[in-house]
Structure formats: structure tokens, C-alpha cells
Amino acid sequence: MKHSICMVSDFFYPNIGGVESHIYQLSQCLIERGHKVIVVTHAYGNRSGIRYLSNGLKVYYLPIQPVYNQCILPTVFTTLPVIRNILLRESINIVHGHSAFSALALESIFHARTMNVKAVFTDHSLFGFADLSSILTNKILKFSLAGVNHAICVSHTCKENTVLRGKIDPSDVSVIPNAVDASVFTPTSTERDPEKITIVVMSRLVYRKGADLLASVIPEICSRHSDVQFIIGGDGPKRLAIEEVREHFQLHDRIRLLGTVGHSAVRQVLVRGDIFLNTSLTEAFCIAIVEAASCGLQVVSTSVGGIPEVLPPDMIQLAEPSATSLVESLDKAIAKRRNCQLLSPDGAHDWVRKTYTWQNVAERTEIVYDKISAATEVTLADRLHRYNKCGLVAGKIFIFIAALNYLLLILCNWISPVQNIDLAIDCRKLRRLKTGGVNLEQSS
Amino acid sequence: MAMSCDRSRKKWQKVLYKDQGVSDNYVDESFLEEMKKNLHIRTYEFWAVVRESNVVMHQIYSVWIFVAVYFHMRNFVLTPQFLFEMSSAVTIVGYIVNFVILHENALTKSRWKDGKTMGIFLILGFSLSPILMTLTKTISTDTIYAMTFFMLLANLLFHDYGTDAAIVSQAFSLNAAIFASICLASRLPTTWHAFSLVTFAFELFALWPILRRNLKIHFPRLQIILSFLLGSVVTVSVATVSSVAVVVFLLLHLFITILCPAWLIRLQPYKNNIHGPWDEAVIKQ
């Protein structure tokens, strides 16, 4: 069964990042499988309106500017008319929101459910429970997930976290991991320095990514092994700490700080290394280690969040989030490298190429779409009942918001009736005309 | 047949790179196995909490004494000369006690510095009192009393009670108290009244907490005796101003010393701290 899918998020091209590339790659693979996919996001500077990306991927850059942290101002009701219009024009039957940080995604899912359109939500990050921002965000997530048909998480740890935060049934959450474009991250032996062992670090230099751990590990490793050098890509507030370490221990020829590395230049930096070091303090999936493994590097990482689930033990050395444990694991990896006991770069690349593919992600996502399309529709009363379960006081507030949204939808239907809305051209029909030939496929 | 089927089914592993033959939304028995609840809770003992609550009560005593002194001066029961002499004497005694318990040398340079500071303060204060008195003279009494109330409340809220919470701000707390004293000083008849009240406020809100803290560190047993002493002083001084106020004070005392600890302990079983592999890691040394 072919679906019309609307991907919604505040994070999309021209921004570069994990969520952005996830949406893009997933959309492309779903288009390959014959579905119709559009993307809805906010305006980026002057980039507003409708743009087309490759393969007819239509992107709606809504004329709303982001206010804080790349997200639009959450107003709940003001996005209803424009989202309703888009969903009707494009005959969307599934709305897929990404990232709990994205106000646009959560609002669009809410409006989709008000219009009885099926909704899926993908969670990309881990959250705490104890501080004030987490408590508020988790309440909002409970509200969103109370209406959603199905949720997708990128790792098992992420699933446990989402189930606890959002108080949903675990069988309503599917675990579909991220993937990498392995054709971009290919290993090559010519860039590597054969005399030395190169350790590559590629992350933002912030506290969350363990920059302090990195600063304490570097001098220890450099003193233990004279032929080890570090290449550090990325910038951030903790860059000063690394530079201080370099000054203090006189390691100018052994540490290279590259600053921010553009997305297209990442592979060039990775292939210069033998070992990839990741010191994050929290990660739902960590796509960086898979990219590094695809380039043939041995990975050494802190065992936090979803990282232990991503790579098999012969491709990754896990360590506790402490300097001593990281140094121990790095020693083991360096020893293995010296004795040539590591998996060959081509072997590692082939493994990643076969295991983490976007086609696999699209296939599994399609199963989710098929399942929710077949499910019976939930009545307004049932939905309000589910919102009520979100809390003693919050439940009543959510019911009020949901009911008000429903009334506003009726108002929109009266002002701009459904029959007066023109349907947009389906790009799939255009593509079939272009490629020619008889096509017995029915367009849904 | 059934038994061999069970044995051949392997244990589900929490990994993403293996196709384990189950659907994506499969929930294994080991789901949420690594979740731990309420790892770092403290158990509270009622009387220990009551004893510790006197930190808050001490600051409340200061506030009530201050307001009672104002009303006594207003009613001409207390003369400014008497107040100034008494508070100066008590301050000097307190100062001596402070450097005795800190085992400091009696003849170091800091004595000379402190003396200089005191001299400058007294001279400046006395010369600026006419201005201080007229600063808020044009504002109506009701507004003054309302402002004083909120300023003293701010003093209580932002005071440093020994924790390192984000809300603590010593400077703000002291400033609020001094502003309250200036508000009240404008309602008094002469400059002498204003000067003695402001000086008293400084001694009570700036110097007394320092001595209190040092006493708490070196003589923890003294806290209870001090509480009883100050409590009785407050009760007596407030009773001569207004009987309603005494009742309010005693109820407030009961609430903070007995009811709040009981409430805190009653709420402990509802704690629900969730820990698990999703927590941001704490760097171990």
C-alpha cells in the first residue's frame, strides 16, 4: 500500500545535522519505494515557500521564523490553518514528526490527529527526569504521545526513556535505528600515517560531549605512547581546555585542532585515523561512531545511552565515563592496532554497509505506516479521554486545548471548505510520465 | 517437540545490528530491567529536622525584633539614645565573642581596619541621616508599610541559610533589609531616631548573621538555647505592641518548627526518582 507522508520538523536542510539528514535520507528511500513524501519546516532566513529537492521531494518552508534554538514559537493554534491546508492539498494520510525539541513537529502531529490523520513521532534524543526543564518537556511529550498512533525510537535505551517519559504502551513504540550513507564514508589506506597511530575525535567541544574527559585522557595517552597523535575536529566552549592541555604538556606536534569541520569534509578527516575516540556523556544512538566504523576506524567510546547497542564488541571498545577507564580501553585498542589484531577497514566498511542502510530503515518504517493505516480510527471522545490521563490538573488543560482545536478546525472548515481547496500535483505521476512505459500501479 | 523449540530460541539481546526475528515493537521481559528508583534518598528523623529548622526561625526573629523596635520607638517607649547605646554595647560584646571563638589575635591589623570601618560608617550614617529620613517621607504610610513587608519578605527568601541553592543572594537580602529600615525610618520624628534605627538594622542584618554562623560552627548546642532566648525576647517585645501580632508570631513559629518538618517527612514516600542508562553520565574520578 502506498502512502502520502508528510515529514514535519523544525530541523531540515539547509541546516546540517543528525535529524536533518535522517529526514532527508528516509524521505528519499520512501520515494524510491513508491510513496509520496513532502517535508514541512520553517523558513530559513530568506528561504521561504515551496522548494523541490532531488527526486521530487517537495519541501514547504512555512513563513514562520525560528525564535529560540532553531524552533518556532509554540502557539498551538496559529499553525492549524496552514497545516490543515497543506494536509488537504497534498492528500496526506500520515504525518511523521521528528524530534521532541521541535515545536512545529509536535503541533503538526496535534493538528493531524484533530483532523483524523494518522500520526507517527520519532524521538532522537534522551532526556532526564529531575530538573525543571525536563519536567515541563516531559509533560508536553505526554500530551503529544497521548494523541499519536505510533512512536519510533532510534535505540532500545531511547525506547525505555520515551516510554517512561511519555507514559505510553511499549508495544506502541518501535525501535528503528539510524543509518549511514556508506558510499560516502569509505575507507582508504593512503591518508593514514604508517609510522604513527592516529586517534581522531570529531565532536562539538562541549561538556555534554565529554570534552573534560578528553582533556584528561590526552596527556596520559601521549605520555604512555610516543607514537600516538590526536586529530580533533570540532569547536566549542571547551576548546580552550584542550589548548591549555596542549600548552601545558608541550604536545604541539601531537595534537592538531582543526576547528569546525564542514559536513562534506568529515570523511577526509576520519580516514586519516586508526582509532576514533568518542567521550560523550549521553547519546541516544551516536551516528558518529557508525560513520567512523564505516571509514574503517576502530572505535573507543564511553558506554552511555544507546552506544553499547550500536556496534559489535570486535568493532568498539567500551569504557566507563572516567579518565582511567578510557585510558585503559585506548591502551587495548592501541595494542591491538600494533599487533594488527583489528578488523580490516574494508571488513568494517562492508559490515556497516550491510547492517545500517537507509533502505532497511525505510522498509521498517513502512511496516509501521501499514500497521497504523490499517488500525481503526479513534473517536474524539476516546482522544479526550487519553488526554485526561496525562495528569490531575494537566489532563483538564489538555482536554480544553484539544476541544478548542477541534472547534477551530470546524471554523476553518466553514471558512475555507474542503471542496474549495485545490489538490496539488502528485510528483509520482510526473515521474511516471517522464520515465514512460505502462505502469499498472494504482496511485493512492 | 515443544521443549526443543524453546531451547533453540536464543535469548533476546539488546542490540541494534542483529535481526533477531522479532518485530520492531517487541517488548522483551528484560524491558526496563536497568531502571533503578530512588537511589540517593535520605531518611529524615523528625527531631533532627526540627532542630535544623531553627536556622530559618533565627532570621525570622531578627525581622520581628526589628519591627517591634520600630513600633516601640514610634510609641516613644524606646528612646533613640537607649537603642543606640544598647545596640552598640551588644555589638562590641558580639565582636569580642566573635574573635575569641575564631581564635584570632586581639592586636592584628584587622582590628584597626574594623575600627576604621566602624568609624567611617558612624560618621557617614550620622551625616546622611537627615537625607535618609526624608527620602521616603512623601510616600503614604500604607505604601511604606507594604513596601517594608515585601522587603523584609525578600530578606527572608534570599538569605543564606547554609545551602547553596540558586536563589540565595546575600547582597540582595541585605539590601532589602536596609531598604526596609530606610522606609520605616522616614516615619520616625527626628534624625536621631532614623540614625539609631538604621544603625540597629545594619547590626541586626549584617553583623548578627556572621556571629550566628560562627557560633553554629563552633558551639552547635548553643542554637537551641539561643532560639529560646530570642523567641522569648520577641514574644515579650511584640506583646507590648499588639496581642494579635503575638498570636500570629506563635502560630508562624509552630508552623515552621513543627508542621513543616512533619509535612516534609510525610511526603518522602511519594518520591519517584528514576535512574537508568539514559541518564547523563557523571564523570568518575
Interface residues (C-beta under 8 A of the other chain):
Chain A: L126 F127 G128 F129 A130 H150 S155 H156 T157 C158 E160 N161 V163 L164 P170 S171 D172 V173 S174 V175 I176 P177 R208 G210 D212 L213 L281 T282 T302 V304 G305 G306 P308 E309 V310 L311 P312 E320 P321 S322 A323 S325 T355 Y356 R364 I367 V368
Chain B: K14 V15 L16 Y17 S23 D24 N25 V27 F31 L32 E34 M35 N273 I274 G276 P277 W278 D279 E280 A281 V282 I283 K284 Q285
